[in-house]
Amino acid sequence: MVRVSFIATNGDRVGAEGALGARLLEVAQAAGMPLEGTCEGQMACSTCHVILPAEWFERLPAASEDEEDMLDLAAGATRTSRLSCQIVLDAALDGLEVRIPGESRNMQRR
């Protein structure tokens, strides 16, 4: 199991655990975090956008070009933003800290 701390928009810290190989989006949703994941991990929206501290961001594999394109459209995106549907938990991420942004933008809605 991989331990993850989510920092909610109100500053509350919510601890959760996910299995090795689980996507961060699934762990966040199971912990009650308000991440929609509208496109179900197909990188067609940015409703699972999260922000990581720089030290954790550096440990992740680089984002794909498709993920970068979606992050360009994410509300409140920062240099250390990622789509949680693209983060697969492994042992090196045990103790991961993730901030939930205060807003999201669903690119599938018109």
DARA-V79475 format. One record per backbone hydrogen bond with DSSP energy under -1.0 kcal/mol. CO is the residue of the C=O (numbers start at 0). NH is the residue of the N-H. If there is no record, write none. Layout:
# DARA-V79475
CO_NH, CO_NH
This chain:
# DARA-V79475
1_17, 2_94, 3_15, 4_97, 5_13, 6_99, 7_10, 11_7, 13_5, 15_3, 17_1, 18_21, 21_88, 22_26, 23_27, 24_28, 25_29, 26_30, 27_32, 28_31, 32_34, 36_39, 45_48, 46_35, 47_83, 49_81, 50_98, 52_55, 52_56, 53_57, 55_58, 56_59, 63_67, 64_68, 65_69, 66_70, 67_71, 69_72, 73_76, 77_80, 79_51, 81_49, 82_85, 83_24, 83_86, 86_23, 88_20, 89_92, 90_93, 92_95, 95_4, 97_6, 98_50
